[in-house]
Amino acid sequence: MIFRNETPMCARGGTERRDRGFTLVEMLLVLVILATLAAIVYPKVAGRSEQARVTAAQTQIANFANSLGAFEVDNGYYPKGKNGLMDLVQKPKDAVNWHAYMDSIPKDPWGQDYQYECPGKHNPNSFDIYSPGPPNKDMVIGNWKAAN
């Protein structure tokens, strides 16, 4: 179909080309640029997820320590035994001035239970609370300072 002010391409000599899309070279150039950017950015971001989990575990342990400290101030002692963390959620029998210190006991970022000991091996005057850390790694994350 020919409109009034247009001439068909064959009448113009066929040398002009219509710009309807990108050429293969242009598309390949964009892909090379994107691949180069990905090669620069990916290594910097890739190792951050494990570091974020470790930081999350440290933050949760600090929250436990604050709640356990408040429990000790209110009741005069730290919760005892393996189920000691549950004393932050459910009132123990011998608690005199108990409050709900936490809504629930979260799992660590790897889906494992936090471990609690009172008195602690590392903190004999208080408690140890720790995450076993990432599976298949020897990395315990606890509320004590590592020996240098």
TAUR-V595408 format. One line per field, one symbol per residue. phi: phi as a letter, one per 30 degrees, with the letter a starting at -180 (. if undefined). psi: psi as a letter, one per 30 degrees, with the letter a starting at -180 (. if undefined). Layout:
phi=???
psi=???
//
This chain:
phi=.ccecccdeddcjiddbdccacdddddddddddddddddddeddcddddddddddddddddddeddddddedddciadecidceddddccdddcdcbdbddbdacddddcicddcbbbdddcbdcbbcbacdideibcbdcbcbdddd
psi=kklegkkleffgfgfkkkifakleeeeeeeeeeeeeeefeeefffegfeeeeeeeeeeeeeeeeeeeeeeeeeefgllkllfgeffffekklegkehkljfleljlllfgglkkkkkkllefiffclkklkfakkgkijkjaglkkk.
//
